[in-house]
Amino acid sequence: MKVWITKYALTSGIIEANAEQSENAADCLVLNYDRNGKSTIETVLISDCCVTRTEAVTLAEQMRQKKLASLEKQLERLKKLKFE
């Protein structure tokens, strides 16, 4: 089956992969995909994958918004920091 990996969405983008259910763990998928021109086989949690591209884009956007909010909080803390 085809899945879209969102685990690396904020660093490498959404990755399209072919997946098979892991024999060792029910909550994992074994993925085979192209990464930087090399075929990569990796085991990831089902929660790090989506079954449709639309779902993956929505999840990645939520991840982006959460990261932006975190960085804005960090920026505000740094702005308030005073050295005497």
C-alpha positions, 0 to 999 in steps of 0.5 A, spaced: 500 500 500 502 507 498 503 511 504 505 518 506 510 519 511 509 525 515 515 524 521 520 528 517 515 533 514 518 539 517 525 537 515 525 533 509 518 534 507 512 529 506 515 522 503 511 518 499 512 510 500 510 503 499 509 500 505 507 493 508 505 491 515 511 489 520 511 482 522 514 484 529 510 489 531 502 491 529 503 498 530 509 499 525 510 499 518 516 497 513 517 502 508 521 502 502 522 509 498 527 513 495 531 518 499 536 522 496 537 518 490 537 512 494 532 506 496 531 506 503 527 501 507 525 503 514 520 501 520 516 507 522 510 507 527 503 507 523 502 514 527 507 517 523 504 515 516 497 517 512 494 513 507 492 519 503 496 525 501 491 530 503 491 527 510 498 528 510 498 535 508 493 537 513 497 533 518 504 537 516 500 544 516 498 542 523 505 540 525 508 547 522 503 551 526 505 548 532 512 549 531 511 556 529 507 557 535 513 554 539 518 558 536 514 565 537 514 563 544 521 562 544 523 569 541 518 572 546 522 569 552 529 571 548 526 579 547 525 579 554 531 577 556 536 582 559 543 582 561 546 587 567 
